[in-house]
Amino acid sequence: MIGKIISHYKILEKLGEGGMGVVYKGHDTRFQRTVAIKVLKPEAIGDPAAKERFIREAKAANALSGWDKMRCPFQMNNQLFFSSK
């Protein structure tokens, strides 16, 4: 994933990994800022329960952080992810 671009986010480095996702440091090319990007693991993308947990996590984080810091989860090229400032 390092060096890849997902939407307008460039993946810079891996920061950590959990049960269902991987967190990367990224660069938001649209707003020229550093962000954290959480990507659902490829093996979990086909699991509806994992996908729902991931979306719930993104929504909960967004409610706590506010609209200016979190972005809603979205899917691109069979990858589900969200970003935070």
CORCORSUL-V402475 format. One record per residue. N is the residue number from 0. RES is the residue in one small letter. OMEGA is omega in whole degrees, -180 to 180 (999 if undefined). BURIAL is b if it has 24 or more other C-alpha atoms within 12 Angstrom, else e. D_FIRST is the distance of its C-alpha to the first C-alpha in Angstrom with 2 decimals. Layout:
# CORCORSUL-V402475
n: [N	N]
res: [RES	RES]
omega: [OMEGA	OMEGA]
burial: [BURIAL	BURIAL]
d_first: [D_FIRST	D_FIRST]
This chain:
# CORCORSUL-V402475
n: [0	1	2	3	4	5	6	7	8	9	10	11	12	13	14	15	16	17	18	19	20	21	22	23	24	25	26	27	28	29	30	31	32	33	34	35	36	37	38	39	40	41	42	43	44	45	46	47	48	49	50	51	52	53	54	55	56	57	58	59	60	61	62	63	64	65	66	67	68	69	70	71	72	73	74	75	76	77	78	79	80	81	82	83	84]
res: [m	i	g	k	i	i	s	h	y	k	i	l	e	k	l	g	e	g	g	m	g	v	v	y	k	g	h	d	t	r	f	q	r	t	v	a	i	k	v	l	k	p	e	a	i	g	d	p	a	a	k	e	r	f	i	r	e	a	k	a	a	n	a	l	s	g	w	d	k	m	r	c	p	f	q	m	n	n	q	l	f	f	s	s	k]
omega: [-177	-180	180	176	175	-175	179	179	176	-179	-176	-180	178	179	-178	-177	178	-177	-177	-177	177	-180	-179	167	-179	177	177	-176	180	-176	176	179	177	-179	168	-179	177	-178	175	-179	-178	-179	180	-175	179	-178	-177	-180	179	179	179	177	180	179	177	178	180	180	179	179	179	180	180	-172	-177	-174	-176	-177	-177	174	-180	179	174	-175	178	180	178	175	177	-178	170	-178	174	-178	999]
burial: [e	e	e	e	e	b	e	e	b	b	b	e	e	e	e	e	e	e	e	b	b	b	b	b	b	b	b	b	e	e	e	e	e	e	b	b	b	b	b	b	b	e	e	e	b	e	e	e	e	e	b	e	e	b	b	e	b	b	b	e	b	e	e	e	e	e	e	e	e	b	b	b	b	b	e	e	e	e	b	b	b	b	b	b	b]
d_first: [0.00	3.81	6.19	5.41	8.37	9.38	13.15	14.14	11.45	9.34	6.57	8.52	8.38	8.49	12.03	13.00	13.12	16.04	17.72	15.96	12.92	10.22	10.83	8.90	10.97	10.69	13.22	15.29	16.45	19.31	20.95	19.75	18.86	16.47	15.19	13.66	11.37	11.80	10.05	12.32	11.40	11.57	14.87	16.33	15.85	19.08	21.00	23.05	24.02	20.51	19.62	22.90	22.35	19.01	20.86	23.80	21.80	20.45	24.05	25.56	23.36	24.24	27.90	27.91	26.06	27.47	26.23	25.44	22.84	20.99	19.75	20.52	17.99	17.08	15.47	13.79	12.85	13.61	11.30	13.47	12.73	14.89	15.00	17.68	19.36]
